[in-house]
Amino acid sequence: MLKSLTSAAILAIACVLGAPSHALATTLSGKLVHVRDADTIEIATRRGRIAVRLDGVDAPELNERGGQAGKRWMQNVYSNATITCEFNGEKTYDRWVGVCWDKAGVDLGAAVIAAGHARDCPRYSGGRYRKFETPESRKHQQHNYCK
């Protein structure tokens, strides 16, 4: 009996520890430790390192015009900054999708668009970032997944 209870307890613990990663908390804060490109960052949190896809932001890929400049801008402005992200529960590739802001309350998506390094992605943003687009940001070709 004790052996079967021990086995059941071990199985229960393994299930909890091995729970799917979709159990991510809705909101997490951490230090921005890596910029993949202008719409994908990584933050170090108490739960480990989390890759975040900025929800509703359409930035050029690194091999596209403006991609490297957008990455450099994000690094220069936000590297090592404390960032808070609110996740929508979706995941794309290895990245959680969320809206992030800095300690001053500045939305990173709005900031990178206003700086001319990305565009609003209306399919996912519902148009919330359109007002931040500039003539420079509109020069970036919008990806098909945003239309």
Salt bridges, closest charged atoms under 4 A:
ASP39 OD2 - ARG53 NH2 3.55
GLU42 OE2 - ARG36 NE 2.69
GLU42 OE1 - ARG49 NE 2.62
ASP55 OD2 - ARG128 NH2 3.44
ASP58 OD1 - HIS143 ND1 2.40
GLU64 OE1 - HIS143 NE2 2.93
ASP94 OD2 - ARG36 NH2 2.80
GLU133 OE2 - ARG119 NE 3.50
GLU133 OE1 - ARG138 NE 3.37
GLU136 OE1 - LYS139 NZ 3.26
